[in-house]
Amino acid sequence: MDIHVGDVIEINSNQVGAQVRRGSVKALLSEQPLELAVAWDDGHESNIYPAGGMVRVVDRGADAS
């Protein structure tokens, strides 16, 4: 997955009717398996292990090349 620090991502929930979460990638913690530190728009932060199709990059950050 082509994801970089500073990218804005969206995650769709597996739960019916749940809101899409949007946040900014703060750190790439591991490439295999992929682990990201994310600061969410609601003010929370968490580490995620995105599975295929779970994450969509909606805006490339300034650090992305």
mmCIF file as gemmi writes it, N, C-alpha and C atoms, coordinates in Angstrom:
data_model
loop_
_atom_site.group_PDB
_atom_site.id
_atom_site.type_symbol
_atom_site.label_atom_id
_atom_site.label_alt_id
_atom_site.label_comp_id
_atom_site.label_asym_id
_atom_site.label_entity_id
_atom_site.label_seq_id
_atom_site.pdbx_PDB_ins_code
_atom_site.Cartn_x
_atom_site.Cartn_y
_atom_site.Cartn_z
_atom_site.occupancy
_atom_site.B_iso_or_equiv
_atom_site.pdbx_formal_charge
_atom_site.auth_seq_id
_atom_site.auth_asym_id
_atom_site.pdbx_PDB_model_num
ATOM 1 N N . MET Axp A 1 ? 0.846 -1.167 0 1 0 ? 1 A 1
ATOM 2 C CA . MET Axp A 1 ? 0 0 0 1 0 ? 1 A 1
ATOM 3 C C . MET Axp A 1 ? 0.897 1.238 0 1 0 ? 1 A 1
ATOM 4 N N . ASP Axp A 2 ? 0.578 2.193 -0.824 1 0 ? 2 A 1
ATOM 5 C CA . ASP Axp A 2 ? 1.367 3.415 -0.972 1 0 ? 2 A 1
ATOM 6 C C . ASP Axp A 2 ? 0.82 4.485 -0.031 1 0 ? 2 A 1
ATOM 7 N N . ILE Axp A 3 ? 1.306 4.469 1.203 1 0 ? 3 A 1
ATOM 8 C CA . ILE Axp A 3 ? 0.842 5.402 2.238 1 0 ? 3 A 1
ATOM 9 C C . ILE Axp A 3 ? 2.055 6.053 2.869 1 0 ? 3 A 1
ATOM 10 N N . HIS Axp A 4 ? 1.948 7.341 3.164 1 0 ? 4 A 1
ATOM 11 C CA . HIS Axp A 4 ? 3.069 8.104 3.705 1 0 ? 4 A 1
ATOM 12 C C . HIS Axp A 4 ? 2.619 8.956 4.883 1 0 ? 4 A 1
ATOM 13 N N . VAL Axp A 5 ? 3.578 9.341 5.712 1 0 ? 5 A 1
ATOM 14 C CA . VAL Axp A 5 ? 3.301 10.265 6.816 1 0 ? 5 A 1
ATOM 15 C C . VAL Axp A 5 ? 2.734 11.551 6.223 1 0 ? 5 A 1
ATOM 16 N N . GLY Axp A 6 ? 1.669 12.05 6.825 1 0 ? 6 A 1
ATOM 17 C CA . GLY Axp A 6 ? 1.017 13.269 6.363 1 0 ? 6 A 1
ATOM 18 C C . GLY Axp A 6 ? -0.185 13.026 5.476 1 0 ? 6 A 1
ATOM 19 N N . ASP Axp A 7 ? -0.325 11.803 4.935 1 0 ? 7 A 1
ATOM 20 C CA . ASP Axp A 7 ? -1.494 11.487 4.114 1 0 ? 7 A 1
ATOM 21 C C . ASP Axp A 7 ? -2.756 11.511 4.969 1 0 ? 7 A 1
ATOM 22 N N . VAL Axp A 8 ? -3.843 11.956 4.368 1 0 ? 8 A 1
ATOM 23 C CA . VAL Axp A 8 ? -5.149 11.892 5.017 1 0 ? 8 A 1
ATOM 24 C C . VAL Axp A 8 ? -5.837 10.634 4.491 1 0 ? 8 A 1
ATOM 25 N N . ILE Axp A 9 ? -6.318 9.812 5.42 1 0 ? 9 A 1
ATOM 26 C CA . ILE Axp A 9 ? -6.935 8.539 5.044 1 0 ? 9 A 1
ATOM 27 C C . ILE Axp A 9 ? -8.372 8.478 5.537 1 0 ? 9 A 1
ATOM 28 N N . GLU Axp A 10 ? -9.151 7.607 4.915 1 0 ? 10 A 1
ATOM 29 C CA . GLU Axp A 10 ? -10.503 7.28 5.365 1 0 ? 10 A 1
ATOM 30 C C . GLU Axp A 10 ? -10.604 5.785 5.531 1 0 ? 10 A 1
ATOM 31 N N . ILE Axp A 11 ? -11.336 5.384 6.563 1 0 ? 11 A 1
ATOM 32 C CA . ILE Axp A 11 ? -11.576 3.97 6.822 1 0 ? 11 A 1
ATOM 33 C C . ILE Axp A 11 ? -13.074 3.734 6.89 1 0 ? 11 A 1
ATOM 34 N N . ASN Axp A 12 ? -13.541 2.787 6.102 1 0 ? 12 A 1
ATOM 35 C CA . ASN Axp A 12 ? -14.939 2.381 6.166 1 0 ? 12 A 1
ATOM 36 C C . ASN Axp A 12 ? -15.09 1.317 7.231 1 0 ? 12 A 1
ATOM 37 N N . SER Axp A 13 ? -16.163 1.403 7.977 1 0 ? 13 A 1
ATOM 38 C CA . SER Axp A 13 ? -16.429 0.435 9.033 1 0 ? 13 A 1
ATOM 39 C C . SER Axp A 13 ? -17.093 -0.808 8.456 1 0 ? 13 A 1
ATOM 40 N N . ASN Axp A 14 ? -16.887 -1.933 9.123 1 0 ? 14 A 1
ATOM 41 C CA . ASN Axp A 14 ? -17.585 -3.168 8.77 1 0 ? 14 A 1
ATOM 42 C C . ASN Axp A 14 ? -19.004 -3.161 9.317 1 0 ? 14 A 1
ATOM 43 N N . GLN Axp A 15 ? -19.285 -2.246 10.252 1 0 ? 15 A 1
ATOM 44 C CA . GLN Axp A 15 ? -20.605 -2.153 10.867 1 0 ? 15 A 1
ATOM 45 C C . GLN Axp A 15 ? -21.554 -1.369 9.982 1 0 ? 15 A 1
ATOM 46 N N . VAL Axp A 16 ? -22.734 -1.906 9.76 1 0 ? 16 A 1
ATOM 47 C CA . VAL Axp A 16 ? -23.735 -1.232 8.95 1 0 ? 16 A 1
ATOM 48 C C . VAL Axp A 16 ? -24.152 0.064 9.643 1 0 ? 16 A 1
ATOM 49 N N . GLY Axp A 17 ? -24.166 1.153 8.888 1 0 ? 17 A 1
ATOM 50 C CA . GLY Axp A 17 ? -24.605 2.436 9.412 1 0 ? 17 A 1
ATOM 51 C C . GLY Axp A 17 ? -23.547 3.229 10.154 1 0 ? 17 A 1
ATOM 52 N N . ALA Axp A 18 ? -22.348 2.681 10.307 1 0 ? 18 A 1
ATOM 53 C CA . ALA Axp A 18 ? -21.277 3.385 11.02 1 0 ? 18 A 1
ATOM 54 C C . ALA Axp A 18 ? -20.666 4.454 10.113 1 0 ? 18 A 1
ATOM 55 N N . GLN Axp A 19 ? -20.202 5.531 10.725 1 0 ? 19 A 1
ATOM 56 C CA . GLN Axp A 19 ? -19.587 6.636 9.997 1 0 ? 19 A 1
ATOM 57 C C . GLN Axp A 19 ? -18.21 6.245 9.464 1 0 ? 19 A 1
ATOM 58 N N . VAL Axp A 20 ? -17.816 6.882 8.371 1 0 ? 20 A 1
ATOM 59 C CA . VAL Axp A 20 ? -16.464 6.75 7.844 1 0 ? 20 A 1
ATOM 60 C C . VAL Axp A 20 ? -15.545 7.544 8.761 1 0 ? 20 A 1
ATOM 61 N N . ARG Axp A 21 ? -14.393 6.969 9.13 1 0 ? 21 A 1
ATOM 62 C CA . ARG Axp A 21 ? -13.411 7.68 9.961 1 0 ? 21 A 1
ATOM 63 C C . ARG Axp A 21 ? -12.36 8.299 9.06 1 0 ? 21 A 1
ATOM 64 N N . ARG Axp A 22 ? -11.974 9.537 9.386 1 0 ? 22 A 1
ATOM 65 C CA . ARG Axp A 22 ? -10.95 10.245 8.614 1 0 ? 22 A 1
ATOM 66 C C . ARG Axp A 22 ? -9.864 10.708 9.574 1 0 ? 22 A 1
ATOM 67 N N . GLY Axp A 23 ? -8.612 10.573 9.138 1 0 ? 23 A 1
ATOM 68 C CA . GLY Axp A 23 ? -7.509 11.001 9.98 1 0 ? 23 A 1
ATOM 69 C C . GLY Axp A 23 ? -6.233 11.188 9.189 1 0 ? 23 A 1
ATOM 70 N N . SER Axp A 24 ? -5.213 11.673 9.884 1 0 ? 24 A 1
ATOM 71 C CA . SER Axp A 24 ? -3.92 11.955 9.285 1 0 ? 24 A 1
ATOM 72 C C . SER Axp A 24 ? -2.891 10.941 9.781 1 0 ? 24 A 1
ATOM 73 N N . VAL Axp A 25 ? -2.106 10.39 8.86 1 0 ? 25 A 1
ATOM 74 C CA . VAL Axp A 25 ? -1.071 9.422 9.215 1 0 ? 25 A 1
ATOM 75 C C . VAL Axp A 25 ? 0.078 10.17 9.894 1 0 ? 25 A 1
ATOM 76 N N . LYS Axp A 26 ? 0.364 9.815 11.147 1 0 ? 26 A 1
ATOM 77 C CA . LYS Axp A 26 ? 1.425 10.454 11.923 1 0 ? 26 A 1
ATOM 78 C C . LYS Axp A 26 ? 2.74 9.691 11.838 1 0 ? 26 A 1
ATOM 79 N N . ALA Axp A 27 ? 2.667 8.367 11.667 1 0 ? 27 A 1
ATOM 80 C CA . ALA Axp A 27 ? 3.887 7.553 11.591 1 0 ? 27 A 1
ATOM 81 C C . ALA Axp A 27 ? 3.591 6.233 10.899 1 0 ? 27 A 1
ATOM 82 N N . LEU Axp A 28 ? 4.574 5.75 10.157 1 0 ? 28 A 1
ATOM 83 C CA . LEU Axp A 28 ? 4.556 4.41 9.585 1 0 ? 28 A 1
ATOM 84 C C . LEU Axp A 28 ? 5.381 3.555 10.539 1 0 ? 28 A 1
ATOM 85 N N . LEU Axp A 29 ? 4.703 2.761 11.36 1 0 ? 29 A 1
ATOM 86 C CA . LEU Axp A 29 ? 5.371 2.011 12.424 1 0 ? 29 A 1
ATOM 87 C C . LEU Axp A 29 ? 5.979 0.707 11.942 1 0 ? 29 A 1
ATOM 88 N N . SER Axp A 30 ? 5.373 0.109 10.917 1 0 ? 30 A 1
ATOM 89 C CA . SER Axp A 30 ? 5.862 -1.161 10.377 1 0 ? 30 A 1
ATOM 90 C C . SER Axp A 30 ? 5.349 -1.307 8.952 1 0 ? 30 A 1
ATOM 91 N N . GLU Axp A 31 ? 6.175 -1.904 8.095 1 0 ? 31 A 1
ATOM 92 C CA . GLU Axp A 31 ? 5.737 -2.14 6.721 1 0 ? 31 A 1
ATOM 93 C C . GLU Axp A 31 ? 5.173 -3.539 6.523 1 0 ? 31 A 1
ATOM 94 N N . GLN Axp A 32 ? 5.655 -4.522 7.296 1 0 ? 32 A 1
ATOM 95 C CA . GLN Axp A 32 ? 5.175 -5.909 7.193 1 0 ? 32 A 1
ATOM 96 C C . GLN Axp A 32 ? 4.986 -6.483 8.582 1 0 ? 32 A 1
ATOM 97 N N . PRO Axp A 33 ? 3.806 -6.595 9.086 1 0 ? 33 A 1
ATOM 98 C CA . PRO Axp A 33 ? 2.551 -6.102 8.502 1 0 ? 33 A 1
ATOM 99 C C . PRO Axp A 33 ? 2.474 -4.59 8.631 1 0 ? 33 A 1
ATOM 100 N N . LEU Axp A 34 ? 1.691 -3.973 7.766 1 0 ? 34 A 1
ATOM 101 C CA . LEU Axp A 34 ? 1.537 -2.527 7.778 1 0 ? 34 A 1
ATOM 102 C C . LEU Axp A 34 ? 0.882 -2.084 9.085 1 0 ? 34 A 1
ATOM 103 N N . GLU Axp A 35 ? 1.537 -1.165 9.783 1 0 ? 35 A 1
ATOM 104 C CA . GLU Axp A 35 ? 0.981 -0.575 11.009 1 0 ? 35 A 1
ATOM 105 C C . GLU Axp A 35 ? 1.17 0.933 10.922 1 0 ? 35 A 1
ATOM 106 N N . LEU Axp A 36 ? 0.083 1.668 11.139 1 0 ? 36 A 1
ATOM 107 C CA . LEU Axp A 36 ? 0.102 3.122 11.044 1 0 ? 36 A 1
ATOM 108 C C . LEU Axp A 36 ? -0.341 3.743 12.356 1 0 ? 36 A 1
ATOM 109 N N . ALA Axp A 37 ? 0.288 4.864 12.724 1 0 ? 37 A 1
ATOM 110 C CA . ALA Axp A 37 ? -0.203 5.699 13.819 1 0 ? 37 A 1
ATOM 111 C C . ALA Axp A 37 ? -1.027 6.799 13.163 1 0 ? 37 A 1
ATOM 112 N N . VAL Axp A 38 ? -2.276 6.944 13.609 1 0 ? 38 A 1
ATOM 113 C CA . VAL Axp A 38 ? -3.209 7.877 12.976 1 0 ? 38 A 1
ATOM 114 C C . VAL Axp A 38 ? -3.801 8.816 14.017 1 0 ? 38 A 1
ATOM 115 N N . ALA Axp A 39 ? -3.858 10.11 13.665 1 0 ? 39 A 1
ATOM 116 C CA . ALA Axp A 39 ? -4.575 11.102 14.464 1 0 ? 39 A 1
ATOM 117 C C . ALA Axp A 39 ? -5.908 11.344 13.762 1 0 ? 39 A 1
ATOM 118 N N . TRP Axp A 40 ? -6.992 10.943 14.401 1 0 ? 40 A 1
ATOM 119 C CA . TRP Axp A 40 ? -8.327 11.023 13.808 1 0 ? 40 A 1
ATOM 120 C C . TRP Axp A 40 ? -8.905 12.427 13.947 1 0 ? 40 A 1
ATOM 121 N N . ASP Axp A 41 ? -9.81 12.773 13.055 1 0 ? 41 A 1
ATOM 122 C CA . ASP Axp A 41 ? -10.449 14.089 13.065 1 0 ? 41 A 1
ATOM 123 C C . ASP Axp A 41 ? -11.224 14.361 14.353 1 0 ? 41 A 1
ATOM 124 N N . ASP Axp A 42 ? -11.631 13.306 15.059 1 0 ? 42 A 1
ATOM 125 C CA . ASP Axp A 42 ? -12.382 13.498 16.306 1 0 ? 42 A 1
ATOM 126 C C . ASP Axp A 42 ? -11.468 13.759 17.512 1 0 ? 42 A 1
ATOM 127 N N . GLY Axp A 43 ? -10.143 13.85 17.261 1 0 ? 43 A 1
ATOM 128 C CA . GLY Axp A 43 ? -9.195 14.149 18.322 1 0 ? 43 A 1
ATOM 129 C C . GLY Axp A 43 ? -8.516 12.935 18.929 1 0 ? 43 A 1
ATOM 130 N N . HIS Axp A 44 ? -8.988 11.735 18.643 1 0 ? 44 A 1
ATOM 131 C CA . HIS Axp A 44 ? -8.382 10.514 19.152 1 0 ? 44 A 1
ATOM 132 C C . HIS Axp A 44 ? -7.187 10.12 18.284 1 0 ? 44 A 1
ATOM 133 N N . GLU Axp A 45 ? -6.301 9.328 18.862 1 0 ? 45 A 1
ATOM 134 C CA . GLU Axp A 45 ? -5.177 8.752 18.115 1 0 ? 45 A 1
ATOM 135 C C . GLU Axp A 45 ? -5.163 7.253 18.352 1 0 ? 45 A 1
ATOM 136 N N . SER Axp A 46 ? -4.742 6.5 17.342 1 0 ? 46 A 1
ATOM 137 C CA . SER Axp A 46 ? -4.64 5.051 17.501 1 0 ? 46 A 1
ATOM 138 C C . SER Axp A 46 ? -3.677 4.484 16.468 1 0 ? 46 A 1
ATOM 139 N N . ASN Axp A 47 ? -3.261 3.252 16.718 1 0 ? 47 A 1
ATOM 140 C CA . ASN Axp A 47 ? -2.465 2.491 15.762 1 0 ? 47 A 1
ATOM 141 C C . ASN Axp A 47 ? -3.399 1.522 15.07 1 0 ? 47 A 1
ATOM 142 N N . ILE Axp A 48 ? -3.256 1.402 13.757 1 0 ? 48 A 1
ATOM 143 C CA . ILE Axp A 48 ? -4.11 0.489 13.002 1 0 ? 48 A 1
ATOM 144 C C . ILE Axp A 48 ? -3.258 -0.424 12.127 1 0 ? 48 A 1
ATOM 145 N N . TYR Axp A 49 ? -3.813 -1.575 11.823 1 0 ? 49 A 1
ATOM 146 C CA . TYR Axp A 49 ? -3.228 -2.553 10.902 1 0 ? 49 A 1
ATOM 147 C C . TYR Axp A 49 ? -4.223 -2.709 9.749 1 0 ? 49 A 1
ATOM 148 N N . PRO Axp A 50 ? -4.157 -1.826 8.747 1 0 ? 50 A 1
ATOM 149 C CA . PRO Axp A 50 ? -5.183 -1.852 7.7 1 0 ? 50 A 1
ATOM 150 C C . PRO Axp A 50 ? -5.102 -3.092 6.819 1 0 ? 50 A 1
ATOM 151 N N . ALA Axp A 51 ? -6.261 -3.676 6.561 1 0 ? 51 A 1
ATOM 152 C CA . ALA Axp A 51 ? -6.372 -4.82 5.656 1 0 ? 51 A 1
ATOM 153 C C . ALA Axp A 51 ? -6.706 -4.298 4.257 1 0 ? 51 A 1
ATOM 154 N N . GLY Axp A 52 ? -6.543 -5.131 3.267 1 0 ? 52 A 1
ATOM 155 C CA . GLY Axp A 52 ? -6.803 -4.743 1.887 1 0 ? 52 A 1
ATOM 156 C C . GLY Axp A 52 ? -8.183 -4.147 1.699 1 0 ? 52 A 1
ATOM 157 N N . GLY Axp A 53 ? -8.233 -2.969 1.064 1 0 ? 53 A 1
ATOM 158 C CA . GLY Axp A 53 ? -9.496 -2.316 0.777 1 0 ? 53 A 1
ATOM 159 C C . GLY Axp A 53 ? -10.101 -1.562 1.945 1 0 ? 53 A 1
ATOM 160 N N . MET Axp A 54 ? -9.487 -1.633 3.102 1 0 ? 54 A 1
ATOM 161 C CA . MET Axp A 54 ? -10.031 -1.002 4.303 1 0 ? 54 A 1
ATOM 162 C C . MET Axp A 54 ? -9.73 0.496 4.344 1 0 ? 54 A 1
ATOM 163 N N . VAL Axp A 55 ? -8.574 0.904 3.793 1 0 ? 55 A 1
ATOM 164 C CA . VAL Axp A 55 ? -8.107 2.288 3.887 1 0 ? 55 A 1
ATOM 165 C C . VAL Axp A 55 ? -8.038 2.905 2.499 1 0 ? 55 A 1
ATOM 166 N N . ARG Axp A 56 ? -8.452 4.172 2.437 1 0 ? 56 A 1
ATOM 167 C CA . ARG Axp A 56 ? -8.367 4.919 1.182 1 0 ? 56 A 1
ATOM 168 C C . ARG Axp A 56 ? -7.653 6.235 1.463 1 0 ? 56 A 1
ATOM 169 N N . VAL Axp A 57 ? -6.612 6.549 0.678 1 0 ? 57 A 1
ATOM 170 C CA . VAL Axp A 57 ? -5.919 7.829 0.801 1 0 ? 57 A 1
ATOM 171 C C . VAL Axp A 57 ? -6.75 8.87 0.068 1 0 ? 57 A 1
ATOM 172 N N . VAL Axp A 58 ? -7.18 9.918 0.801 1 0 ? 58 A 1
ATOM 173 C CA . VAL Axp A 58 ? -8.023 10.95 0.195 1 0 ? 58 A 1
ATOM 174 C C . VAL Axp A 58 ? -7.256 12.237 -0.088 1 0 ? 58 A 1
ATOM 175 N N . ASP Axp A 59 ? -6.086 12.393 0.532 1 0 ? 59 A 1
ATOM 176 C CA . ASP Axp A 59 ? -5.255 13.574 0.29 1 0 ? 59 A 1
ATOM 177 C C . ASP Axp A 59 ? -3.812 13.216 0.614 1 0 ? 59 A 1
ATOM 178 N N . ARG Axp A 60 ? -2.923 13.49 -0.328 1 0 ? 60 A 1
ATOM 179 C CA . ARG Axp A 60 ? -1.501 13.228 -0.11 1 0 ? 60 A 1
ATOM 180 C C . ARG Axp A 60 ? -0.897 14.337 0.723 1 0 ? 60 A 1
ATOM 181 N N . GLY Axp A 61 ? -0.15 13.959 1.74 1 0 ? 61 A 1
ATOM 182 C CA . GLY Axp A 61 ? 0.516 14.936 2.584 1 0 ? 61 A 1
ATOM 183 C C . GLY Axp A 61 ? 1.736 15.528 1.905 1 0 ? 61 A 1
ATOM 184 N N . ALA Axp A 62 ? 2.266 16.567 2.498 1 0 ? 62 A 1
ATOM 185 C CA . ALA Axp A 62 ? 3.438 17.254 1.938 1 0 ? 62 A 1
ATOM 186 C C . ALA Axp A 62 ? 4.667 16.361 1.922 1 0 ? 62 A 1
ATOM 187 N N . ASP Axp A 63 ? 4.737 15.362 2.854 1 0 ? 63 A 1
ATOM 188 C CA . ASP Axp A 63 ? 5.898 14.475 2.926 1 0 ? 63 A 1
ATOM 189 C C . ASP Axp A 63 ? 5.866 13.375 1.878 1 0 ? 63 A 1
ATOM 190 N N . ALA Axp A 64 ? 4.725 13.156 1.223 1 0 ? 64 A 1
ATOM 191 C CA . ALA Axp A 64 ? 4.606 12.084 0.226 1 0 ? 64 A 1
ATOM 192 C C . ALA Axp A 64 ? 5.35 12.482 -1.04 1 0 ? 64 A 1
ATOM 193 N N . SER Axp A 65 ? 6.054 11.497 -1.608 1 0 ? 65 A 1
ATOM 194 C CA . SER Axp A 65 ? 6.778 11.791 -2.848 1 0 ? 65 A 1
ATOM 195 C C . SER Axp A 65 ? 6.239 10.98 -4 1 0 ? 65 A 1
